[in-house]
Amino acid sequence: MTRTEHLEATRILQHLFNASSFVGIDFGSGPNHHLLYFKRDGNESWLSIEGPWYVHSSGPSFNEDEQLHHLVGLRRERVRSVRLTEDNPNLELTFESGSVLFVNGYHEQYESWQAGDARPLGGEHFLLVAMPQGDLAVFAEDDV
Protein backbone atom coordinates (compact mmCIF):
# COMPACT_ATOMS: atom_id res chain seq x y z
CA MET A 1 0.00 0.00 0.00
CA THR A 2 1.41 3.37 -0.97
CA ARG A 3 1.58 6.29 1.45
CA THR A 4 -1.25 8.03 -0.45
CA GLU A 5 -3.45 4.90 -0.27
CA HIS A 6 -2.69 4.57 3.44
CA LEU A 7 -3.68 8.20 4.10
CA GLU A 8 -6.92 7.86 2.11
CA ALA A 9 -7.85 4.60 3.86
CA THR A 10 -7.07 6.11 7.27
CA ARG A 11 -9.28 9.14 6.55
CA ILE A 12 -12.15 6.88 5.45
CA LEU A 13 -11.80 4.63 8.51
CA GLN A 14 -11.78 7.67 10.79
CA HIS A 15 -14.90 8.97 9.02
CA LEU A 16 -16.65 5.62 9.46
CA PHE A 17 -15.70 4.89 13.07
CA ASN A 18 -14.44 7.91 15.07
CA ALA A 19 -16.99 8.95 17.71
CA SER A 20 -19.34 6.13 16.64
CA SER A 21 -20.77 3.72 19.18
CA PHE A 22 -20.43 -0.04 18.92
CA VAL A 23 -24.08 -1.12 18.83
CA GLY A 24 -24.25 -4.78 17.82
CA ILE A 25 -22.67 -7.98 16.63
CA ASP A 26 -23.68 -10.87 14.38
CA PHE A 27 -21.82 -14.14 14.57
CA GLY A 28 -20.54 -15.74 11.38
CA SER A 29 -20.00 -19.35 10.46
CA GLY A 30 -16.47 -19.69 11.83
CA PRO A 31 -14.84 -18.87 15.16
CA ASN A 32 -13.17 -15.72 13.81
CA HIS A 33 -16.04 -14.43 11.67
CA HIS A 34 -17.98 -11.60 13.31
CA LEU A 35 -19.90 -8.63 11.94
CA LEU A 36 -19.79 -5.54 14.15
CA TYR A 37 -22.19 -2.59 13.78
CA PHE A 38 -21.50 1.02 14.71
CA LYS A 39 -23.74 4.09 14.78
CA ARG A 40 -23.18 7.87 15.01
CA ASP A 41 -25.77 10.58 14.45
CA GLY A 42 -28.06 8.26 12.50
CA ASN A 43 -25.24 7.00 10.26
CA GLU A 44 -24.32 3.35 10.37
CA SER A 45 -21.04 1.61 9.59
CA TRP A 46 -19.91 -1.98 9.93
CA LEU A 47 -16.77 -4.04 10.30
CA SER A 48 -16.68 -7.67 9.16
CA ILE A 49 -13.86 -9.64 10.77
CA GLU A 50 -12.81 -12.90 9.16
CA GLY A 51 -9.31 -13.27 10.56
CA PRO A 52 -7.65 -13.21 13.97
CA TRP A 53 -8.67 -10.42 16.34
CA TYR A 54 -8.54 -9.63 20.04
CA VAL A 55 -9.50 -6.96 22.55
CA HIS A 56 -6.70 -5.44 24.61
CA SER A 57 -8.17 -4.56 27.96
CA SER A 58 -7.16 -5.05 31.55
CA GLY A 59 -5.83 -8.57 31.08
CA PRO A 60 -4.04 -10.36 28.24
CA SER A 61 -6.44 -13.17 27.34
CA PHE A 62 -6.65 -14.91 23.97
CA ASN A 63 -9.39 -17.42 24.81
CA GLU A 64 -12.25 -16.92 22.31
CA ASP A 65 -14.99 -16.97 24.98
CA GLU A 66 -13.15 -14.39 27.08
CA GLN A 67 -12.43 -12.25 24.03
CA LEU A 68 -16.11 -12.26 23.03
CA HIS A 69 -16.97 -11.27 26.60
CA HIS A 70 -14.54 -8.31 26.32
CA LEU A 71 -15.97 -7.37 22.93
CA VAL A 72 -19.59 -7.49 24.10
CA GLY A 73 -18.50 -5.37 27.09
CA LEU A 74 -17.66 -2.58 24.63
CA ARG A 75 -21.31 -2.33 23.50
CA ARG A 76 -22.53 1.27 23.37
CA GLU A 77 -19.01 2.54 23.95
CA ARG A 78 -17.68 5.17 21.54
CA VAL A 79 -14.60 4.78 19.38
CA ARG A 80 -11.99 7.36 20.39
CA SER A 81 -9.45 6.72 17.63
CA VAL A 82 -8.70 4.55 14.62
CA ARG A 83 -5.28 3.36 13.50
CA LEU A 84 -4.31 1.52 10.32
CA THR A 85 -0.78 0.13 10.18
CA GLU A 86 1.29 0.93 7.10
CA ASP A 87 2.99 -2.41 6.39
CA ASN A 88 -0.15 -4.59 6.49
CA PRO A 89 -3.70 -3.34 6.94
CA ASN A 90 -3.89 -4.20 10.64
CA LEU A 91 -6.73 -2.21 12.17
CA GLU A 92 -6.96 -0.86 15.72
CA LEU A 93 -10.07 0.77 17.18
CA THR A 94 -9.45 2.44 20.55
CA PHE A 95 -12.55 2.95 22.69
CA GLU A 96 -13.23 5.60 25.35
CA SER A 97 -12.38 3.11 28.12
CA GLY A 98 -8.91 2.60 26.63
CA SER A 99 -9.73 -0.90 25.37
CA VAL A 100 -8.35 -1.59 21.89
CA LEU A 101 -9.88 -3.89 19.30
CA PHE A 102 -7.04 -5.21 17.14
CA VAL A 103 -7.91 -6.88 13.82
CA ASN A 104 -5.13 -8.64 11.95
CA GLY A 105 -4.92 -7.42 8.35
CA TYR A 106 -2.71 -10.11 6.87
CA HIS A 107 -3.62 -13.54 5.60
CA GLU A 108 -1.85 -15.46 2.88
CA GLN A 109 -5.02 -16.53 1.00
CA TYR A 110 -8.10 -14.79 2.44
CA GLU A 111 -9.56 -11.37 3.19
CA SER A 112 -9.02 -10.50 6.85
CA TRP A 113 -11.60 -7.76 7.29
CA GLN A 114 -13.95 -5.44 5.42
CA ALA A 115 -15.52 -2.14 6.47
CA GLY A 116 -18.25 -0.05 4.91
CA ASP A 117 -21.19 2.24 5.39
CA ALA A 118 -24.23 0.33 4.11
CA ARG A 119 -26.21 -2.59 5.47
CA PRO A 120 -26.22 -5.50 5.12
CA LEU A 121 -22.70 -5.79 3.69
CA GLY A 122 -21.61 -3.30 1.11
CA GLY A 123 -20.57 0.25 0.77
CA GLU A 124 -22.95 3.01 -0.15
CA HIS A 125 -20.12 5.55 -0.24
CA PHE A 126 -17.15 3.65 1.20
CA LEU A 127 -15.88 0.08 1.20
CA LEU A 128 -12.46 -1.10 2.38
CA VAL A 129 -11.23 -4.68 2.09
CA ALA A 130 -8.07 -6.15 3.65
CA MET A 131 -7.07 -8.35 0.73
CA PRO A 132 -4.87 -11.48 0.80
CA GLN A 133 -1.13 -10.96 1.29
CA GLY A 134 -1.46 -7.57 2.96
CA ASP A 135 -3.05 -5.50 0.20
CA LEU A 136 -5.89 -3.07 0.89
CA ALA A 137 -8.66 -2.33 -1.60
CA VAL A 138 -10.37 1.05 -1.19
CA PHE A 139 -13.61 1.94 -2.93
CA ALA A 140 -14.75 5.52 -2.29
CA GLU A 141 -17.47 7.52 -3.98
CA ASP A 142 -16.14 10.90 -2.81
CA ASP A 143 -13.12 12.19 -0.93
CA VAL A 144 -13.50 12.36 2.84
Backbone as numpy.savetxt, mean C-alpha at the origin, in Angstrom:
# Nx Ny Nz CAx CAy CAz Cx Cy Cz
13.54 1.62 -11.89 12.69 2.79 -11.89 13.59 4.02 -11.89
13.31 4.93 -12.78 14.11 6.16 -12.86 13.73 7.09 -11.72
14.54 8.08 -11.50 14.27 9.08 -10.44 12.95 9.80 -10.72
12.69 10.13 -11.97 11.44 10.82 -12.34 10.24 9.92 -12.07
10.33 8.63 -12.43 9.25 7.69 -12.17 9.01 7.54 -10.66
10.10 7.49 -9.90 10.00 7.36 -8.45 9.29 8.57 -7.86
9.65 9.76 -8.30 9.02 10.98 -7.79 7.52 11.02 -8.14
7.18 10.66 -9.38 5.78 10.65 -9.78 4.98 9.63 -8.97
5.52 8.43 -8.80 4.85 7.39 -8.03 4.69 7.81 -6.58
5.70 8.43 -6.01 5.62 8.90 -4.63 4.54 9.96 -4.48
4.45 10.90 -5.40 3.41 11.93 -5.34 2.02 11.30 -5.43
1.85 10.33 -6.31 0.54 9.67 -6.44 0.19 8.92 -5.16
1.15 8.16 -4.61 0.89 7.41 -3.38 0.55 8.36 -2.23
1.23 9.48 -2.14 0.91 10.46 -1.10 -0.50 11.00 -1.31
-0.85 11.27 -2.56 -2.20 11.76 -2.88 -3.26 10.72 -2.47
-2.99 9.45 -2.74 -3.95 8.40 -2.43 -4.10 8.13 -0.94
-2.97 8.19 -0.19 -3.01 7.68 1.18 -2.76 8.69 2.30
-2.01 9.76 2.08 -1.75 10.70 3.18 -3.05 11.24 3.74
-3.15 11.23 5.06 -4.30 11.74 5.81 -5.57 10.92 5.60
-5.48 9.79 4.90 -6.64 8.92 4.75 -6.70 7.96 5.94
-7.88 7.46 6.21 -8.08 6.51 7.29 -8.21 5.11 6.72
-7.60 4.16 7.38 -7.73 2.75 7.03 -9.11 2.31 7.51
-10.00 1.93 6.57 -11.39 1.67 6.94 -11.85 0.22 6.77
-11.08 -0.62 6.09 -11.55 -1.99 5.93 -10.55 -2.89 5.26
-10.86 -4.18 5.32 -9.98 -5.19 4.74 -10.82 -6.34 4.20
-10.44 -6.83 3.04 -10.99 -8.08 2.49 -9.83 -9.07 2.43
-10.14 -10.33 2.68 -9.12 -11.36 2.68 -9.14 -12.10 1.36
-7.97 -12.27 0.77 -7.85 -12.95 -0.51 -7.72 -14.45 -0.34
-7.35 -15.11 -1.42 -7.31 -16.56 -1.43 -6.08 -17.14 -0.73
-4.99 -16.40 -0.68 -3.77 -16.91 -0.06 -3.46 -16.19 1.23
-2.47 -16.67 1.97 -2.15 -16.08 3.27 -1.61 -14.66 3.17
-1.02 -14.28 2.05 -0.48 -12.93 1.92 -1.35 -12.02 1.07
-2.51 -12.47 0.65 -3.35 -11.64 -0.23 -4.44 -10.95 0.59
-4.33 -9.61 0.67 -5.28 -8.81 1.42 -5.57 -7.54 0.63
-6.80 -7.07 0.72 -7.21 -5.84 0.05 -7.61 -4.85 1.13
-6.86 -3.75 1.24 -7.10 -2.75 2.25 -7.79 -1.54 1.63
-8.76 -0.96 2.35 -9.50 0.20 1.88 -9.20 1.40 2.77
-9.09 2.56 2.12 -8.81 3.81 2.81 -9.81 4.86 2.36
-10.08 5.84 3.24 -11.04 6.88 2.89 -10.59 8.22 3.47
-10.78 9.29 2.67 -10.49 10.65 3.11 -11.44 11.59 2.38
-12.19 12.36 3.13 -13.08 13.37 2.56 -13.95 12.81 1.43
-14.50 11.64 1.61 -15.37 11.04 0.60 -14.64 10.34 -0.53
-13.33 10.47 -0.60 -12.55 9.79 -1.64 -12.02 8.47 -1.10
-12.10 7.45 -1.93 -11.62 6.13 -1.52 -10.38 5.74 -2.30
-9.51 4.99 -1.65 -8.35 4.40 -2.31 -8.19 2.99 -1.74
-7.40 2.18 -2.39 -7.21 0.81 -1.96 -5.77 0.38 -2.19
-5.39 -0.65 -1.46 -4.08 -1.26 -1.59 -4.27 -2.76 -1.56
-3.91 -3.43 -2.66 -3.99 -4.88 -2.74 -2.59 -5.44 -2.50
-2.47 -6.28 -1.50 -1.17 -6.85 -1.13 -1.18 -8.32 -1.50
-0.21 -8.71 -2.32 -0.12 -10.11 -2.73 1.21 -10.73 -2.35
2.08 -9.98 -1.74 3.39 -10.48 -1.33 3.57 -10.31 0.16
4.77 -10.55 0.65 5.04 -10.42 2.08 4.80 -9.00 2.59
4.29 -8.91 3.79 4.03 -7.63 4.44 4.12 -7.84 5.95
4.24 -6.76 6.70 4.15 -6.84 8.15 3.90 -5.45 8.71
3.43 -5.42 9.95 3.20 -4.17 10.66 4.26 -4.05 11.73
5.05 -2.98 11.65 5.99 -2.65 12.71 5.21 -1.92 13.78
5.18 -2.46 14.96 4.52 -1.77 16.07 5.37 -1.99 17.30
4.76 -2.16 18.43 5.53 -2.26 19.66 6.43 -3.49 19.73
6.04 -4.58 19.10 6.86 -5.78 19.19 7.13 -6.40 17.83
8.32 -6.95 17.64 8.65 -7.57 16.35 8.06 -8.97 16.25
6.91 -9.09 15.60 6.26 -10.38 15.45 5.98 -10.61 13.97
6.27 -11.81 13.48 6.04 -12.12 12.08 5.06 -13.28 11.91
4.35 -13.63 12.98 3.31 -14.63 12.91 2.10 -14.00 12.21
1.53 -14.71 11.21 0.44 -14.13 10.41 -0.74 -13.71 11.28
-1.16 -14.53 12.24 -2.30 -14.18 13.09 -2.01 -12.91 13.88
-0.82 -12.80 14.43 -0.46 -11.60 15.19 -0.37 -10.38 14.28
0.17 -10.57 13.07 0.27 -9.46 12.13 -1.13 -8.97 11.72
-2.05 -9.88 11.46 -3.42 -9.47 11.13 -4.06 -8.74 12.30
-3.77 -9.18 13.51 -4.28 -8.48 14.70 -3.74 -7.05 14.74
-2.44 -6.87 14.47 -1.84 -5.52 14.43 -2.49 -4.68 13.33
-2.69 -5.30 12.16 -3.28 -4.58 11.03 -4.71 -4.14 11.35
-5.52 -5.04 11.86 -6.90 -4.70 12.21 -6.91 -3.62 13.29
-5.91 -3.62 14.17 -5.81 -2.59 15.20 -5.59 -1.18 14.64
-5.18 -1.09 13.38 -4.97 0.21 12.74 -6.25 0.77 12.13
-7.35 0.02 12.20 -8.62 0.46 11.61 -9.02 1.83 12.15
-9.41 2.68 11.24 -9.84 4.06 11.47 -8.67 5.00 11.79
-7.48 4.47 11.81 -6.31 5.32 12.06 -5.89 5.98 10.74
-5.40 7.21 10.83 -4.98 7.96 9.65 -3.53 7.67 9.29
-3.27 7.71 7.98 -1.91 7.56 7.48 -1.21 8.92 7.63
-0.07 8.92 8.28 0.70 10.14 8.49 1.68 10.40 7.36
2.29 9.33 6.83 3.24 9.51 5.74 3.34 8.24 4.90
3.82 8.43 3.68 3.99 7.34 2.72 5.43 7.39 2.21
6.04 6.22 2.13 7.42 6.15 1.61 7.50 5.01 0.60
8.12 5.30 -0.54 8.39 4.31 -1.58 9.90 4.23 -1.73
10.47 3.03 -1.57 11.92 2.92 -1.71 12.31 3.04 -3.18
13.53 3.47 -3.43 13.98 3.72 -4.80 14.46 2.48 -5.53
15.11 1.55 -4.82 15.68 0.38 -5.51 14.61 -0.61 -5.96
13.70 -0.96 -5.09 12.55 -1.80 -5.40 11.32 -1.07 -4.87
10.16 -1.31 -5.43 9.00 -0.56 -4.96 8.43 -1.08 -3.63
9.29 -1.11 -2.60 8.80 -1.41 -1.25 8.00 -0.22 -0.78
6.88 -0.48 -0.13 5.97 0.57 0.28 5.84 0.58 1.79
5.92 1.78 2.39 5.74 1.93 3.83 4.67 2.99 4.08
3.64 2.62 4.84 2.63 3.56 5.29 2.80 3.72 6.79
3.08 4.95 7.23 3.24 5.22 8.65 1.95 5.85 9.16
1.41 5.28 10.23 0.15 5.74 10.80 0.40 6.71 11.96
-0.65 7.39 12.39 -0.53 8.38 13.46 0.04 7.81 14.75
-0.21 6.53 15.01 0.31 5.90 16.22 1.81 5.62 16.14
2.38 5.73 14.94 3.78 5.38 14.74 3.95 4.00 14.15
2.89 3.21 14.11 2.96 1.89 13.48 3.21 2.06 11.98
3.99 1.14 11.42 4.34 1.20 10.00 3.92 -0.10 9.33
3.14 0.04 8.25 2.81 -1.10 7.41 3.85 -1.15 6.31
4.63 -2.23 6.27 5.65 -2.42 5.25 5.15 -3.48 4.27
5.18 -3.15 2.97 4.78 -4.09 1.93 5.97 -4.29 1.00
6.44 -5.53 0.92 7.57 -5.86 0.06 7.19 -5.62 -1.40
8.05 -4.95 -2.15 7.77 -4.63 -3.54 8.51 -5.48 -4.55
9.21 -6.51 -4.08 9.98 -7.32 -5.03 9.55 -8.78 -4.97
9.26 -9.31 -6.14 9.07 -10.75 -6.29 9.61 -11.11 -7.67
10.21 -12.25 -7.77 10.84 -12.68 -9.02 9.83 -12.85 -10.15
8.63 -13.40 -9.84 7.68 -13.74 -10.90 6.32 -13.05 -10.81
5.95 -12.49 -9.65 4.59 -12.01 -9.46 4.55 -10.54 -9.04
3.38 -9.94 -9.21 3.13 -8.59 -8.71 3.04 -8.66 -7.19
3.68 -7.71 -6.51 3.67 -7.72 -5.04 2.52 -6.92 -4.45
2.21 -5.80 -5.07 1.10 -4.97 -4.60 0.59 -4.09 -5.74
-0.64 -3.61 -5.56 -1.25 -2.65 -6.47 -1.98 -1.63 -5.61
-2.10 -0.41 -6.13 -2.83 0.65 -5.43 -3.59 1.47 -6.45
-4.76 1.93 -6.07 -5.56 2.74 -6.98 -6.64 3.50 -6.27
-7.48 4.15 -7.07 -8.50 5.02 -6.51 -9.91 4.70 -6.95
-10.18 3.49 -7.38 -11.54 3.12 -7.78 -11.85 1.71 -7.29
-13.09 1.51 -6.87 -13.52 0.19 -6.42 -14.30 -0.48 -7.51
-14.30 -1.81 -7.62 -13.53 -2.71 -6.78 -12.03 -2.54 -7.04
-11.43 -3.22 -7.92 -10.01 -3.00 -8.21 -9.89 -2.30 -9.54
-9.12 -1.28 -9.57 -8.92 -0.52 -10.78 -8.45 0.87 -10.41
-8.27 1.68 -11.38 -7.87 3.04 -11.13 -8.70 3.98 -11.96
-9.49 4.80 -11.31 -10.25 5.80 -12.04 -9.32 6.86 -12.59
-8.43 7.35 -11.73 -7.43 8.34 -12.13 -6.01 7.81 -11.98
-5.81 6.92 -11.00 -4.46 6.44 -10.69 -4.45 4.93 -10.45
-3.42 4.28 -10.96 -3.19 2.86 -10.69 -1.68 2.64 -10.68
-1.18 2.04 -9.62 0.23 1.69 -9.51 0.33 0.19 -9.27
1.30 -0.45 -9.92 1.47 -1.90 -9.80 2.94 -2.21 -9.59
3.26 -2.88 -8.49 4.62 -3.36 -8.24 4.80 -4.64 -9.06
5.48 -4.49 -10.18 5.62 -5.56 -11.17 6.72 -6.56 -10.74
6.76 -7.73 -11.39 7.83 -8.69 -11.10 9.21 -8.08 -11.32
10.15 -8.54 -10.53 11.56 -8.18 -10.61 11.82 -6.71 -10.28
10.96 -6.11 -9.47 11.23 -4.79 -8.93 10.84 -3.61 -9.79
10.11 -3.83 -10.88 9.64 -2.71 -11.69 8.35 -2.17 -11.11
8.04 -0.90 -11.45 6.80 -0.28 -11.00 6.10 0.31 -12.22
4.84 -0.10 -12.41 4.03 0.46 -13.50 3.14 1.54 -12.90
3.11 2.71 -13.56 2.32 3.84 -13.08 1.38 4.25 -14.20
0.10 4.26 -13.88 -0.92 4.73 -14.82 -1.60 5.91 -14.16
-1.48 7.10 -14.77 -2.06 8.31 -14.18 -2.77 9.11 -15.25
-4.00 9.50 -14.94 -4.77 10.31 -15.87 -4.23 11.73 -15.94
-3.96 12.32 -14.78 -3.45 13.69 -14.70 -2.29 13.73 -13.72
-1.50 14.80 -13.80 -0.42 14.98 -12.82 -1.03 15.30 -11.47
-0.37 14.86 -10.42 -0.81 15.15 -9.06 -0.29 16.51 -8.65
